[in-house]
Amino acid sequence: MVDLKVSGRYQLADLLHLMRCLRDPENGCPWDQKQTLESIVPHTLDEVYEVIDTIERLDYEHLQDELGDLLFQVVFYAQICAEEQRFQFGDIIHGLVSKLLRRHPHVFPKGTLESFGAGSELSEAEIKRNWEAIKSQERSEKEQQKIVQSSALDDISAALPALMRAHKLQKRAASVGFDWQQIEPVLDNLADELDELREAIVSGDEGEIQDELGDLFFSCVNLARHLKQDAEQVLRQSNHKFERRFRRVEQLAQAEGIDMASSSEQELDRLWRLAKQQLQQS
């Protein structure tokens, strides 16, 4: 344990000790005691999105707290795994440092922390190629440990948000050559998927509509990937933009004494265009 009388600040060792206390069978916290790896997952997702939201709102005053909450999730998982004799928190650190040293030979030429500063003449493009090659090698080594290699997509988590998982699936497929090389076929495919959705809507078949709508979303992610954009981030930005504009529409409607719920589409469209104009000018 850290001598707080000397340092005056809590350290990682204190956090790990606190976690052990919370999970103590006799004197710990009842809520923390009963948690499992599975039960914590929803809380972890919440904390991740709170970190993202804080950064996107430029709320750096509260970023420290949110990062602390996210770190606590990692410590929680590690403690449960230690209790189940799977691994220790130190094993996480060791594995992470080893992996990062291995993936950054342009920064650590000898694969050790001590080799930092030796310099590298690799270009950014070469560094990126090396990064992908190293990750590919790591995946191959993992597959060799399995009895049967079934797919290049095997280790992409099914629990990822749908847009993020679509991006990863497409990127992994592209890594083995399954991809368009130009943007035009991607745009053509997007137009084809939209036409197929129109046909499904006309048919009235709910299952077909759902299927074609999903294909359209998937194609939009593919377009974002080819444009070197992150679909999740792009959609989040659009969400924020819509929220700003809609809040302004509400303000305009209130100022004019308009009941939005009973207004015509034309009236709401007028407010929407006015809101966009005002926000662009502000």
N, C-alpha and C positions, 0 to 999 in steps of 0.2 A: 504493500500500500504506500501511497505517496504521503509524505509528512506535510500535512496542510499548514502546520505552523510555520514551515519554512517557505513553501511555495505560495500559499494563500489561494491557490486555484486547484480545482478538481482536474484530474487527468483521466485518460482512458482506463487505467487500472481501477480507478474509483467507480467508473461507470459499470465495468464488468462485475465488480464486487456488489454494487447496488442491485444489479440484475440477479445475481445469485441469491441475495437477500429476499428479493421479491418472489423468487421461486422456491424459497426454503419451505419444505413440507410442514414444518411446525409453526414458524413465526412469520411466514411470508404473507403476501396479499392474496386473498381468496380468488380474486379475478385472475391475477397473473398465474396462480398455481394451476388453474384448470385449463389454461390455453394450450393449444396444440399447434403444430406447424400449419395445419390446414385452417384453423380458426383465425389465425393472424392475417392470412392473405388479404381479406377485404380491407383491413386497417392499413396494410402496406400500400395497397393501391391508392387509398385516400391520401396517405402522406406524400406519395409520389406526385399526385396531381396538385396537392397544396403547394409543394415546392415549385412546380411549373407555373402555377397561377401567380404565386408571389413574384417570380422573376418576370413574367409577362406584364404584370401591373407595375413593375419597377419599384416594388415595395421592399427595398433592400433593408429597411429597418426591422422587418420581421423575418427576413430570409434566414438569419442565424437560428432562430427558434424552429423554423420549419425543417431546416437541415438536421437539427438536433433530433427532431421527432423521427426523421427518416433513418438516422443512424441508430436510434433506439430499436427500430424494427430489425436491423441486422444483428444487433446484440441479442435481441430476444430469440431470434432463430438460432443463433450460435449457442445460446445457453441450453435450449431444448435439445439440440443435437449433441451437446456435451453430456447432458443427462442420459441420453440414449446411447452414449458411447459411440457416436458416429464420427465426430471430429470436434476439435477445440477451436476457439476464436483465433488462436495463433496459427492454426492450420490455414484458415481463410487468408490471413495476412501473408503467410509464406507462399501460398499458391498464387495469390494476386501479384505479388512482387515478382515472382519467378516468371509468370506469364507476360507481364509488362516488359521485363528485361528481354525476354525472348522475342517479343514483338517489336522492339525498338533497337535493332542492331545499329541503326544510324546514329543513335544517341549513346548507346552502351555497346561499343564494338566487340568487347569480350564477353558480353552477357553478364557483366557484374556491375554493381553500383560503383565500384572503384574505377571502372574504365570510363566513367562519364567525363566529357570534356576533350576526348581525343579527336573529335571532329569527324565530319563526313562530307564527301563530295557528291553524294546522291542528290538527284533532282527531286522535286516534289512528286512528279509522276512516277519515278523509280521507287520512291518510298512507299507510295500507294500500292504499286504492284507487289512490292515485297510484303507489305502488310496483308494483302489478300492471299498471297502464296503461303505465308506462314499460317494464317487462319485455316486455309485449305488443308495444309499438312496436319494441323492439330485435329481437324475433323476426321481426316483419314486415319490418324492414330486411334481416335476414339472408336471408329468403325471397326478397326482391326481387333479391338477388344470384344466386339460383339460376335455372336455365333454367325449371324446372317446380316449382310448389309442390304437393306431393302430399298432405300431411296436417299438421294442427296438432300431431301427435305426433312429427314427424320428428326433432327434435334431443334427444329423451330417450334417453340412452345405454342400449344393450342390456346393458352390462357392470355396471350397478347391481345391488346385492342385490335379490332378487325382491320382497321386501316394499316396499322403498323405490321400486322402479320401478313397482310397482302403484299406489302412492300418487300418484306423479308423473303416471302415465298418466291416472288418474281426475281429478286436479286440473286437468290440461290440458284434458281433455274438458269438465269443468265450466266452464272459462273461456269456452267457446263455447256454453254453455247446455245441454250434455248432462249433466243431473244431476237427482236428486230434490231437492225443496225442503224436504221434511219427513222426520223420522226414521222414521216408521211404515212407509213403503214400503221403506225400507232393511232394517228388521227383517223385514218380510214376505218380501223377496227372500232374506234369509239363511235363513229357515225353509224356503222353497221349495228352495233349493240343498241343504239338509240332507236333505229328503225325496227329492230326486233321487239323492243319494249312497246313501241307504238302498236305493233301487230298484236301483242299479247293483251294490251289494254282493250283493243277492239274486240278480241275474242271473249273477254270477260273472265277468263280462266285465272283464278287467284293464284294457283300454284305456279302457273307459267309467268304471271306478272312478277311474282316474287323472285323467280329464277332469273328472269331477264333484267330485273332491276339490280339484282346482285351482280350480274355480269357487267352491267353499266358502271356500277361503283368500282368493280375490280379493274375495268379498263381505264377509269379515271385515275386510279392509283398508278397504273402502268404509265399513263401519260405524265403524271407528276414525276415519276421516277426518271423517265427519259429527259424531262426538263430539268433534272437535278434539283427537284423540290421534294420536301418531305410532306406527304399527303396529310398526315396528322396535324402538322404545324400549319399548313395552308388552310385546313378546315377550321382550326381553332381561331386563326386570324379572321376568317369570314364570320365565325360566330360572334367574335368581339365587335366586328364592324356592324353586323345586323343588330346587335344589342344596343350599340350607341345610337343607331338610326331610329330604332323602334322607340327607345326612350324619348328621343326628340319628338317623334310623332305623337306620343302620349302628352308631352308638354304642349305641343301646338294645339292638339285637340282640346285640352283643358282650357287653354287660353282663349279659344274661340267658342267655348261652351258646346263642343261637339261630343255626342255620345258615340264612341267608336263602334260599339256592339250593334247599333242600329243604322250605321252609316252605309252608304252605297260603296261599291268597289271604286267608282270614279272619285268619290270624295276621299277615300282612304289613299288612293293612288296620288291624288293631289297633295295630301299631307306628306306622303312618303317622298315625293319629288322635292317638296319644299324643305324637308328635313335634310335630304342629301345635299341640297344646295347650300343650306346654312352651315352644315358641318364642313363642307369643302372650303367655305369662306372663312371659317373660324380658325 
